[in-house]
């Protein structure tokens, strides 16, 4: 029993109201996936390729699509070569030229059929290095020196790759073009495709006698020290690009770039978020209750800040313009946010304990037994209870 055909829209994976551009894009993806040259010897892939081609041939033709929408596969049974077959289907009217030009370009690395890709100058590969800097160096910028291995033209052969006294020869396979044209038999006929010459690898030259110093590459590796300017405000994981300090280009192309990835060490006091810096500063009960001038460390050095009387624990303070500069404009800086935390003394001397009791009594409270509130009749909370409650609330 012959296999029933699948719905054409299902084959291409599109809706029934898909426009021409959507059909073409869908077919190109399916055809590329199941093309026989991408799946040599795979009968199932070839079948799906032909199935998709038939679906596109019908749906891309307005009249055939109208007939298919009205009658389904029955509209073409006379020319389909039997139910489930694709070999005898009439593809007249379907335009596959631009689609297959793109597909074969992807498959074989060349341009459109009959065309010749331009073997012009090509930029060299980039080189990647990493450098670790301190928190302060990231904030203010710095200079670092890196040792990099770079390829330079071989002085013995002057970069030709040929043994001194000899010269590279024109590649006989491609005639010096660096590319060869292959004729490919496809489902739709003969297609010519351009591919990089396998003998000369696209250079158009063959070196019969290689230079003993560079082995025919034309380059020798040298260690070099390169100064890298790390801009102020750079963040962990960002990179600095140094132009034309990478691998050499081909056919006269420029060198690639040197990409330096920056790793920033952790700071024992400061944390960073974007352009802002955060830190925590401890203060005493007395400083929080009475107010005081305290010293706060910033990346610019210590600053004096006046704590207001009655400051609560976890109060946040903003030091404007004491954060990280913008990597694009060092004149623009973020802020430094400081969290003030009241420290509870863990070890008190006898004199300190007596002083606290005396303080609590002078405040109208008792550390041992709280007095009654004259308004409510309830016991007042002692000083230490209030302190404990304040920390519990926070």
N, C-alpha and C positions, 0 to 999 in steps of 0.2 A: 504494500500500500504506500502510495507516494506521500511524502511529508507535506503537511499543510504549510502554506506560506504565512509568515508573520506579517502583521500590520506594518505598512511602510513607515508610519509615524513612530511606531514603537521601535523599529529597527534603528532609526536615526536618533531616537530619544528626544523628540520634540512634540509640542502640542499640535493639534489639528489646525490652529490658527497661526502657526509659525510663518514669519515673513521670509523673503528670499535670503536675506543676510543670515538669519538664524539657521535656515536649512543648509546653506553653504558651510557655515562654521561647524555645524554638527557633523556633516558628511566628511569634512576635512579631518576631524578628530578620529572618526571611526575608520576612515580609509587609511590613515597613517598608522593606526594601531594594528590593523589586520592586513596590511599590505604584504603580499607574498615575499617581497625582498626583505622584509623585516622578520618574517616567519618562514624561512625556507623549509620545505618539506612538511609544513603543517596544513593538512587538508582542511581541517576545521576553520583555521584562520582564513584560508583562501575562500572558503564558502561564505564566511561572514563578510569578507571584502566584496565579493560579487553581489551578495544580498544588499549591502549598503549602497553599492553603485547602482543597482536596479532601482532601489527606493528613491535615490536622488534623481535619477534620470526621469522618473515619473513626476515626482513632486516639484521639481524645478521647472517643469514645462506646464504653463497655466492650463492648457487644454487637456493634457493627460491627467493633471491633478484634478480637474473638474470631473472628468470621467471616473477617476478612481474614487473620489469622494461620493459619487452617485451610485456606482456599481461595484466598487471594490475590485478585487483581483479578477473578477469575471470580465471586466472591461478589456483585458489584454490576453485572455486565454489563447486566442488564435496565434499570437506571436511569442508566447512565453516559452515554447519548447517543452511543454508538458508541465503538469503541476509540480511545484517545488523546484523546477529547474531554472537556471539563469543563463545557460550558454547561448540560447537562441534569442534572447531578448533584444528588442530593437532600441538602441541607444541614440538614434538619430534625434537631433534637436537638443540634446543635453550638452551643456558647455562645461567640459572638464579641463580646459586648457590652463586657466589660471590656477585652479586648485592643484592640478598635478605638477605644474611648474613649481609651486611652493613645496609640495610633498617630496618631490624628487630632490629638490634643493636641500631639504632637511635630511633625507635618507643618505645622500651621497656627498654632502658637504660642499656642493657646488651651487651655481646660480640657476637661473631659469634654463629651460631646454634650449640648446643651441647657443647659449651665451657663454661668456668667458668672465669669470670673476677677476677682479682687479687685484693683483698681488702688489699692492703699494706698501709704503712704509707702515710698520706696525710698532706700537709702543711696547716696551719690554715689561716683564712681570714685576709686580711690586714685591718688596722685601718687608717682612714684619719682624720687629724687635720689641722687647718690653723693658721698662725701667721702673724702679720703685723709688718713690720720693716720700718725704715727711709731710705731715699735715700742714705745717707752716709753709713748706715749699709749694704745696698745691695752692695755698691762699695767695701767696705773694709772687709766685713764679720763680724760676731758677734756670740755670744752665747746666746741662749734663753732657758728658762725653761718652759716646758709645763706640765700641769696636765692631766693625762690620766687614764682612768678606764681600768684596765687589769684584766683578769681572771687568778686566781692562783688555783692550786690543793687544794681542800677542806681539811683543817687540821683534821677535825673530822673523815672523812671516808678515808683519804689518797688518795682521787681522785677516789675511786671506785664508788661512788654514792650510795652505799648501807648503810643502817643503821648499826652503830657499833654493832658487834656481829653477823652480817649476811654477806653473800657474794652474788655477782651476780651469777645467774644460767645460764647454757647453754640454748640458745634459742631452744625450742622444734620444732619450725616450720622449721628452717634451719639447725638444728644440730650444731649450732655454726659457720657455714660457713659465715653467714651474707648475703647469697644469696639463692634464690630459683629458681628452673627451672620450667618454664611454657610451656605447650604444646599448640601451637597456630595452629588452622586450617586456612590455607591460601588458596588462589585460586589455588596454585600449590601443595597442600598437607599439611602434618603435619610438623611443624617447632618448634624446641625446643629453648626457649629463656631464658636467665639468667636475673634476676631482683633482685634489692635490697630487702632484706627481710622486709616486712611491719611491722612485730612485733617488731623486734629489731633494725630496721633502719640501718642495716648493721654492727652493733657492734658484733653480735653473742651472746650477753648476754641479759638476762632479769633480771631487778631489781624488786623483789617482795616487799621488804620493803625499801623505799627510805630514804636517810640520811636527817634528819630534817634541817640541816644547809644549804645544797646546793640543796635540793629538788630532788636529784637523778642525777643531772648533773655532779657531781664530781668536780665542780669549784665554787669558790666564787669570787665576784668582789671586787677589791681594788683600791683605788685612789693612783696613784704614780706620782712623779715628775721626768720628764726625761729631761736631758740636751740635747739640739739640737745645733749642730754646723752648722751655716749658712755660706757656703763658699763665699769668696770674688768673686764678679762679678755676683752673682745670679740675675736673672731678674724677673719681676713681672709675677706671674702665674706658675713659675717653682716649683718643689717639691724636698724635701730632703728625702731620704729613710734611715730609721734606721732599720737595720736587726733584725728580731725576737723580735719585741716589739709589735706584733699584737695579734690576737686571738690564743689560743692554737691549735695545730694540733691534728689529730685523729690517732689512732693506732700507737702511737709512733712518729708521724710526727712532724717536727719543727713548731715553732710558725710562724705566718704571720709577715708582716713588718708594721712599722709605717710610713705612708706617710704624710709629713708635707708640705702643699702648702703655698707658700710665697706670700704675698701681699705687694707691695712696695708703700709707701705713696708718693704723688706728692711733688716736691721741688719748692719753690717759684721762684727760679732763673734758675735752670738747667733742661734741658730736655734730655732724653736718647734715643738713637737709636742704638741697638746692643751694641757694645763696645765703642761708641762715645758719647760725651757729647756736648750739644749745649747751648749757652747763648747769650744774647744781652747786650752790654755795651754802654751807652751814652757818647758822647764827645762833646766839645764846638766847635764853629766856629773857635776860636783862635787855639785850639789844632789841629783841622783838617787842618787849613791853614798853621800854623807855625811849626807843629810837637810838640810832648811833650811826656814825660814819664807818663804813667797812670798805675793805679793799677787794676788788673783783678782778680776777685775771682774765684778760682778753688776748687775742692774737696780736694786738698792738701794744701790749704791756698792761700793767695794773691801772685801774681807774678807781676813783673814790666815789662811792654811792652812799647816799643818806637814807638809812632805813627809817621809815615813819613809825612813830609810837603806835603800839597796838597792832603791829604787823602779824598776820597769821601765817602758820606754816604752809608751804607750797604756794606762797605768793609769787607771781611771775613778774619779772622786771624786764623791760625792753631797753637795750642799749643801741640806739639808732646809729646805723652806719658802721657798726663794729663787726659786721659779718664778712662774707666772702665777696670779692669783686666779681663782676660779670666777666666772663671769658672774652666777650666781644667788646666790652668797654670797661677798662679797669677803673674809671672814675665813678662807676655805679657800683655800690656795695649793698649787701644785705644787712640784716640786723643780728644782734647777739641777744638771745633770750636766756635770762637767768632765773632759776627756781630757788627761792629762799626757803630753806628747811630748818625748823627749830630743832636744835639738838637737845635731847634729854640726857643729863649727866648720869653716868652709870655708877661712878664711885664718888661718894660725897664724904668729906671729912666730918668729924663731930661738929666743928665750928660751922661748916656749911649747912648741916642739917638744922642746927639751932637757929641759924639765920633765916632759913626757909620757914621754920615754925613761927619765928618772931614776925616775919613778913605776913604770914597767913593770919596771925592774930591782929596785926595792925590793919589788915584788910577786912577785919570783922568776922573772920572765920577761924576754925580750929582744925588742925590737921588730924586730931584724934576723933573729935566728935563735932559735927557741924551744928551751928546755932540755928534756932528757928527763925523763919522769915516772918516778920511782924505782920505783913500783909496777908499771907496765905496760911500762916500757922505751920507750914511744912518746914522741915529741916533744910537749911541752906547747904549748898554743896561746898565742900572745902576746896582750897586752892589746888591741891594735888588731884582731886576728883575732876575739877574743871580742866586741868591740863590733860588728864587721861581721856576725858570726854572729847576734848578738842582733837586729839590725835585719832580717836576712834571715828569721829565724824569725817575727818579728812581721808 
